[in-house]
Amino acid sequence: MIDQVQRAHALYSSAGVFRSAQLEVKLTVDRALELISGFLSAARELEDENADKVVLTMFAHPPAQQD
């Protein structure tokens, strides 16, 4: 998954069609997974067969550097 994200970034970021977002929040991992599942369900419901395909990738992890 990370390899695909890196390749897509290299291919599409200069054209402005690679988008990303990151947020650090205080949540339990279980709650974060609930949010991810809810988002993916909503995305599936909104799928438009006439639209171009996009990849939605989400991660939940502790910060790499603890402050």
C-alpha positions as CSV (number, residue, x, y, z in Angstrom):
1,M,0.0,0.0,0.0
2,I,2.7,2.5,0.9
3,D,4.6,1.6,-2.3
4,Q,1.5,2.4,-4.3
5,V,1.1,5.8,-2.6
6,Q,4.7,6.7,-3.2
7,R,4.5,5.7,-6.9
8,A,1.2,7.7,-7.3
9,H,2.8,10.7,-5.6
10,A,5.7,10.6,-7.9
11,L,3.5,10.3,-11.0
12,Y,0.7,12.7,-10.1
13,S,1.8,15.3,-7.6
14,S,3.3,17.7,-10.1
15,A,0.0,17.7,-12.1
16,G,-2.0,18.6,-9.0
17,V,-4.1,15.4,-9.0
18,F,-2.5,13.8,-5.9
19,R,-4.2,15.0,-2.7
20,S,-3.4,14.2,0.9
21,A,-4.4,15.2,4.4
22,Q,-3.1,14.4,7.8
23,L,-4.4,15.1,11.2
24,E,-3.1,14.2,14.7
25,V,-5.9,13.7,17.1
26,K,-6.3,12.0,20.5
27,L,-8.5,8.9,19.8
28,T,-8.5,5.2,20.6
29,V,-7.4,3.0,17.8
30,D,-10.8,1.4,17.9
31,R,-12.5,4.7,17.4
32,A,-10.1,5.6,14.5
33,L,-10.9,2.3,12.8
34,E,-14.6,3.1,13.2
35,L,-14.1,6.4,11.5
36,I,-12.1,4.8,8.7
37,S,-14.8,2.2,8.2
38,G,-17.6,4.8,8.2
39,F,-15.7,6.9,5.6
40,L,-15.1,3.9,3.3
41,S,-18.8,2.9,3.5
42,A,-19.9,6.5,2.7
43,A,-17.5,6.6,-0.3
44,R,-18.9,3.3,-1.6
45,E,-22.4,4.7,-1.4
46,L,-21.4,7.8,-3.3
47,E,-19.5,5.9,-6.1
48,D,-20.2,7.2,-9.6
49,E,-19.7,4.7,-12.3
50,N,-19.2,7.6,-14.8
51,A,-16.3,9.1,-12.8
52,D,-12.6,8.4,-13.1
53,K,-11.2,5.9,-10.5
54,V,-9.4,7.3,-7.5
55,V,-7.7,5.5,-4.7
56,L,-8.6,6.5,-1.1
57,T,-5.9,5.4,1.3
58,M,-6.1,5.9,5.1
59,F,-3.7,5.1,7.9
60,A,-4.1,5.1,11.6
61,H,-0.9,5.0,13.7
62,P,0.9,6.6,16.6
63,P,3.1,9.6,15.7
64,A,6.5,8.6,14.4
65,Q,8.1,11.1,16.8
66,Q,6.6,11.3,20.3
67,D,6.5,14.9,21.7
